[in-house]
Amino acid sequence: MQETTIDWTEVIARAPDGVVCADEHGRIVYANPAAERLLGRSPGELVGESFPELVALPNGEGHRWDEATVAPERAIGHRKDGTNVPLEVSLVAPGGRAFATAFVRDLSANDRSVTTKLLSAERESFLSMAAHQLRAPIQPVLNSLRTIERALAIGTTPPEGTMARALRQTLRLGRLVDAILSDAAAIERGTLEVHVAPFDLAVFTREVVEDFRLAAPSQRLEYHGPGDGVPVTSDPDRVHQILISLIDNAMKYSGRQRVVTVEVEGTESRVRVRVIDQGIGIPAAEQASVFGKFYRGSNVPTSASGLGVGLYLAQGLAKRLHGSLTVASEVGRGSAFSLVLPRHWPEGKGVAAPAQRGNRDETRPPH
């Protein structure tokens, strides 16, 4: 009898269902053409992407990527153009090789209920994210207004800078509302607009730290760095969003008795802001996933609020600003997040026209 040799590579490439292989962190190392079509990607474009971010399982928050599923699970896939597709996903845990495999089937033709269910969950996640992002600038506004109210009640002049601080935070609050309504989707589509201007990063960062001190006077928050003299050309509103996320995250996981330090430094070619806490830290095996969408550390207390979207958005903003956001951490000793930006905006790198953005005061200084 003639022996038949089967080319399994060809079989998988021609399979009507998607086949995806990824490493222990969920980073895709192989995707067949069907998977690329399902997720709206060009040939080879899925390699290096995070499968857990692209395909959301209904119980994804409590499920590890590299654990096998007994039966296919319903999920929703996020396409590059911002649309979603209902999927059925089966996971096969790693075998001899250090990667897991997912088999993905399109359910859009015969099952719309999964889309409705999962999109409803995403709406709830979005509302929680919005509340989380808006909380930081609201408290300083209230503190400043109460200070002004008390001064007027006794016929004295409010402390210098109180009104300016309230105005600055109100403007930032308006811009933040605009941002959270569109930023996550724009980052995923690669269409996020930036409005570039020169500003002093040292002055800017000190103001952000001071606003946090007003919002949480019991928190030990310190600024280390020059008072001024760190000029940079970037989008100050986007930088502000990143700093809000990093400082808020550091305070949440440090507790009131431990110091959170914000450092600023610069060289001829780049500037850096480091936010250092003495909190719970991040397990070494999870640090590659810390910027993933909806990531929550395994050692995060169940009482801690948040959905794991702040760092995801912060890294997306950093990349759009031609910079980077990285972390160094040790469990029980804390974490240090480093935002690095080019001092000068790269020429021809997609600077958005200075069009009006909602609630934006174009006459104000960038900081």
N, C-alpha and C positions, 0 to 999 in steps of 0.2 A: 504494500500500500504506500502511495506517495505521501510523504510528510508535508503538512501545510504549515507555513510560517505566517504568523499574524503580525502585522505592523501596528502595534497598539498606539503609537504616536499618531498614525493616520486615522485610526478609529476615533480617538478622543478629539482630534481636530475636526472631524466630520460629525461629531455627535450633535443632536438637535438641542440638548440641554447643556447648560453651562457647567464647566468643570474648572474649579479654582484651587490651587495649592498655595499655602502660605506658611510662614515660619511660626515659631512659638509665640511671637508677638502679634501675629495676624497680618504681617506684611506679605503681600502677594508676590510669589516667585514664578507662578505660571498661571495663565488663563487662556482657555481655548476660545476660538472665534465666537461661539455661541454666548459665552459669558461676556465678552466684549460688546456684542450687539445688545444684550439685555441691559447692560449698564451704560450704554451710549458712549463707549470709548473706541478709539482707533486701535488698530493692531499694535500690540506691545505697550499700550498706554497704561494698562492696569498694573503692570509690574512695578513694585515699590509702593503701591497704594495700600492703605489699611482696609482690609476686608470688613472688620467690625464697624468701621465708619461708613462704608459704602452700602452695607446690608444690615439693616436694623432688625434684630429679632425682638419679638414682643416682650420677652423676659431677658433681654440682653444684659441688663444691669447686673443680674445675678448669675450669668452664664459665662464661662470661660470659652474663648475661641477654640482652644485645642482639646475640648472635651467632646466626645462623641455624643450624638443624639440618637435615641432609640428609634424615633420615628421622625419623618419630615416635619419641619416647623414652618409656620407661616411667617413671612418677613416682608419688609419693604425695601426696595433698592433705590438708591439715590443716583440719578443720572447726571451727567456733566452739565446738561442744559437746565438743571434745576427741577425737572419733572421727576415723578416717582413711579415705580412699577411694582405691583404685588408679586411676590415670589414664594416658592416653596423651597426650603433649604434643608439638605441633609448633611451633617458633619461627620467626618470620619477622623478619629483621633490619630496622632502621629504613630507610625509603625517603626520600622527599622530606620527610616530617614526622619530627620528632625523637622517634619512639616506635616500639617493637617490638610485634609482635602474637603472641599465643599462641592456638593452637586446642587445646581440651581435650576429651577424650572419656572417659566413664566406662567402666572395665573391670571393675567389681565383679561384674557378672553372669556374666562368662565367664573371668575370670583372677584367681585368688587367689595365684598364685606370686609376683607382684610385691609384694603386700602382705607376704608372709612374708619376702622378701629385704630389702625396705627397712626393715621394722620390726626385723629382726635388726641391720641397720646402725645404726638409731637406738638399740637397746639397747647396742651397743658404744660409741656416742657418749656415752650416759648414764653408763656405767661410767667412762669416761675423765673426764667432767665431775665425777663424784663424787670420784674420786681427786684431781683438781686442787683442788677446793673444800676437801677435808678436810686436805690437806697443810699448809696454813698454820697452823691451830690446834694440830696435833699436835706440831710441833717445839718450841714454847714449853713445852708440858706436859713433854716429855722433858727439856728443859734445866732446868726448875725441879726436877723429881724427881731429876735427877743432882746438882744443887747440894745438895739436902737429903741425899741419900745420902752425898756426900763429907763434909758437915758432921757427920753422925751417926757416920761411920766414925772420925773423929778426936776425937769427943767434944765438939764445939763446937755452938753454936746456929746454925741456918741464917740467912742474911741476912734482915733484916726485909722482909716482903712476899712472900717466896718462896712460902710455902704458899698465901697468898691468891691469888697470880697463877696458880698451878697449878690451884686450885679454879675460878677464874674461867674459865680456858681450857677446863677439862673440861666445865663447864656449857655454854659456848658451843659446844663440839664436839658435845654431845648435841643441842642445838637445831639445829645445822647439819645433822646427820644427818636430823632431821625435815624440815628445809627442802628439802634436795635431793631427797628422795623425792617431794615433791609440788609444789614451787614453780613449776617451768616450766609444768606443765599448768594449775595454778591461775591463773597470770598470763594464759595464753592464753584460759582460760574466763572470766576476770574475777571469779574467786571467791576470790582470795587474802585470807586473814584477816590482820588486824593487831591488835596488843595495845598500846595506846597508854599511855604513862606520861611524866611529866616527868623530865628528866635534864639534866645539864650537858654540852653537846656538847664543850666544850674539854677537860674532864677525861676524858670518854669517848674522844675522839680521841687524846689523849696516851697513854692506856693501850694503844690499838690500835697506835700507833707503837712503844711500848716493847716490846710483844709481838713485833713484827716484828724489832726490833733483837736480841732474845734468840734468835729463830729464825735470823737471818742476820747475825751480828755483823760480818762483813766488808763488808756493804752500807752505803753512806753514805746514811743516812736521817735527815732533819731535820724537827722540828716548829716551825712559826712561828705564833705566836698567843698569846692570853692563857692563863694557867694555869688559870683557871676564870672563872665569871661569864658563860657563854653558855647560859642556860637555853633549853630547847626542849621541846615536847610532841609526841612522835612514838612510833614503835615502835623501841626501842633495838636489838632483835635484827635487824630489817630494815636499820637503818642500819649495823650492824656488818657484815652481809653485803655491803653496797655498798662499804664502806671496804676490806674484805678484797680484793674483786675489783679495785678501783682501784689499791691499793698494790701488790698482787701483780703486776698487769699492768705498772705503771710499773717495778718492779724487774726484771722479766723482760726488758724491751726497753731498759734503760739500761746494764746491766753494772755491775760492782762499783765501778768507779772514778769513776762519775758520781753526782752527788747527786740524790736524790729528795726533794722538799720537800712537806710536808703543811701547808696553811694553814687556819686557822679564823678566821672573822669573823662578826659579826652586826649587824643593825639592829633597829629596833623591830618590824618585820614579818616578817623572814626571817633565816635563817642560811645560811652557805655554807662548804663544805669544798672546797678545791682540792688536787688531787694533781698535782704538776708534775714531769716527768722531763726528762732531757736525752738521750733515746734516739733511735731511728731515725726517729720521726715518722710521720705518715700522709699519703699523697698527697692533694692537695686534691680530686681527682676522686672519691676514695673515702670522704671524711669523712662524707658523707650516709648511707653504708652501714655505718659502723663499729659501730652498735648492732644490726645484723641478726643473726639466728640463724645460727651457724656461719660468720660472716664471718672471713676471714683476709686481712690486707693483702697486696698484691702484692709488697711489699718485705720481708715477714717471712722470715727465714732458715728454710730447710727443717728445720734442727736444732731450732728453737724448738718447745717442747711447747705443747699446748693445742688446743682445737677451735673457738674463737671463740664460746663460750657465756657467758663471764663478763660481758662488757659487755651482752649481750642481757638477761641476768637482772637485772643492776644497774639498767638503765634501766626495766625493768618494775617493779622494786621502788620506784624513785624516783617513778614515776607513781602507783603505788598509795598512796604517802605524800603525794600532792598536791604533789609537787615536780618537779624536772627534773634531768636529767643531760645535760650538753653537753660538747663538746670543741673546743679550738682547737689546731691543730698545724701544724708545718712540717717537711718532710722534712729529716733531718739535724740538726735543732735540738731536737726533742722535742715533747711534747704536754702539755696542761694539761686535766684533766677537772674539771668544776665540778659539785658536787652542791648544789643549792639547795632548801631546805625551808622551809615556813611555820613561823614561831616558835610559833604556836598552832595546834593541830589545828582545822580548820574544823568548826564545829558541824553536827551532822546529816549528816556525811560518812562514814557507814558504819563507825563504830568498833565493832570486834568486842568481844563480851563477854569479860571476863577469864577465859575458860575455861582449864583446865589444858592446856598443850601439853607433849608428852613431854619428860622430863628438865628441865622448867622449875622453877626454885626461886622460888616467888612471894614468898618472904620476903626475898630478896636485893635490894640496891639495883639500879636499872636499869643501872648501869655497874660 
